[in-house]
Amino acid sequence: MFHSSYIEISKSALQNNIAFIKQLIGQQVQFSSVIKGNAYGHGIEQFTSIAQESGVDHFSVFSADEAQRVLQTVSAPTTIMIMGYIDNQELEWAVAHGIEFYVFEMSRLEEAAGVAKRIGKRTRIHLELETGMNRTGFEGETLARAEAALEKHKDFLELKGLCTHFAGAESIQNHDRVMAQQEKFQQLTQRLQRKGHIPVQRHTACSAAMVAYPHTHMDMVRIGIMQYGFWPSPETYGQYMAQQQDKTDPLRRLINWKSRVMSLKTVQHGEYIGYGTSYQAPRKMTLAIVPVGYSWGYSRSLSNVGNVLIKGMRASVVGIVNMNVMMVDVTDIPGVAKDEEVVLLGRQGNESITVASFGELSTQLNYELLTRLPVNIPRIIVA
Ligand SMILES: *Cc1c(COP(=O)(O)O)cnc(C)c1O
């Protein structure tokens, strides 16, 4: 292994999570696997391949470059949907390869129709509706123009979907806003349908909405964070668990980020450890030097705070996290040797380091911490 750390991705954990999600949505609802942000840090190629082997046939990405990576990885027939950015050159590529994409402004609608006409291939678009997020989507006058354009270009544009995105379904605080969004979505959908614009799929739900607002499932759900084994927020988790007899978490995390002990050192009582004077040994100590630092995404803010697992026990980070190494206290863990496995994130024995504790005590940061795991750490698929 020519690397100081690596990330294991568990296929059985993914299969567990997919089974749970499918049980929540039932047979009739399409499950779209959201893999933007390098599959939330899991690695698009590795994640897509195990997802496909686990029966997933619909992937949602943010941009055309991600769509291309999925297309290169999958073998069976698969739907790929771009929810965000495509430039004009990529649009032609997308249409040619049957990639579906969101349309949220007139210029894209016209360009899509133009490309479809030019290359003679009907394009499947998802018309995004503005329902209250105030980010992207058609509403009011722009929607009227979109309707006219759909009519005009109906030989070249297929209305595959109508969709919107909620402004924070993971927080009960946003309950009224989310409900109003779904209501507005229904109204706009009906308006379009009355004019003969009937979508194949209506979709609004992300993970949190899937759990908290079952009436948003409709024809398809777009699930990111939960397929990776994380809840969108402690509130969503609490809300789900409150209704269950069995209080064990039904989700399993896929990620284990691991390294090895590079070297061991004994320091005497009173010595300072590492740069500066932030940590002074309160006793004679044994330190393990781990070859991971902030350049590998192990935050400097975890200096003197973070924990890792060695021999199934917690070892705390002592001193400042360096660019490429950190020191951990193994004084009370007997028998630690060079090359011993170190878990930075994930499970070892009965202990685990969660993303939340790895960052701060808010699960909201799961999304950010996962996607910030550097792309150049190797991802390895394990059972
Ligand atoms: C990221 C994203 C999702 C998935 O959200 P999760 O909370 O990770 O399930 C769904 N829809 C859109 C438009 C997104 O950008």
Ligand as a Chemical Component Dictionary entry (heavy atoms), coordinates in Angstrom:
data_LIG
# 
_chem_comp.id                   LIG 
_chem_comp.type                 NON-POLYMER 
_chem_comp.pdbx_formal_charge   0 
_chem_comp.three_letter_code    LIG 
# 
loop_
_chem_comp_atom.comp_id 
_chem_comp_atom.atom_id 
_chem_comp_atom.alt_atom_id 
_chem_comp_atom.type_symbol 
_chem_comp_atom.charge 
_chem_comp_atom.model_Cartn_x 
_chem_comp_atom.model_Cartn_y 
_chem_comp_atom.model_Cartn_z 
_chem_comp_atom.pdbx_ordinal 
LIG C1 C1 C 0 -28.035 16.927 -2.524 1  
LIG C2 C2 C 0 -29.397 16.876 -3.057 2  
LIG C3 C3 C 0 -30.277 15.864 -2.672 3  
LIG C4 C4 C 0 -29.935 14.810 -1.636 4  
LIG O1 O1 O 0 -29.939 15.358 -0.329 5  
LIG P1 P1 P 0 -29.680 14.438 0.945  6  
LIG O2 O2 O 0 -30.041 15.308 2.085  7  
LIG O3 O3 O 0 -28.222 14.128 0.949  8  
LIG O4 O4 O 0 -30.514 13.236 0.801  9  
LIG C5 C5 C 0 -31.521 15.839 -3.269 10 
LIG N1 N1 N 0 -31.871 16.777 -4.191 11 
LIG C6 C6 C 0 -31.047 17.766 -4.578 12 
LIG C7 C7 C 0 -31.484 18.748 -5.600 13 
LIG C8 C8 C 0 -29.784 17.855 -4.022 14 
LIG O5 O5 O 0 -28.962 18.831 -4.406 15 
# 
loop_
_chem_comp_bond.comp_id 
_chem_comp_bond.atom_id_1 
_chem_comp_bond.atom_id_2 
_chem_comp_bond.value_order 
_chem_comp_bond.pdbx_ordinal 
LIG C1 C2 SING 1  
LIG C2 C3 SING 2  
LIG C2 C8 DOUB 3  
LIG C3 C4 SING 4  
LIG C3 C5 DOUB 5  
LIG C4 O1 SING 6  
LIG O1 P1 SING 7  
LIG P1 O2 DOUB 8  
LIG P1 O3 SING 9  
LIG P1 O4 SING 10 
LIG C5 N1 SING 11 
LIG N1 C6 DOUB 12 
LIG C6 C7 SING 13 
LIG C6 C8 SING 14 
LIG C8 O5 SING 15 
# 
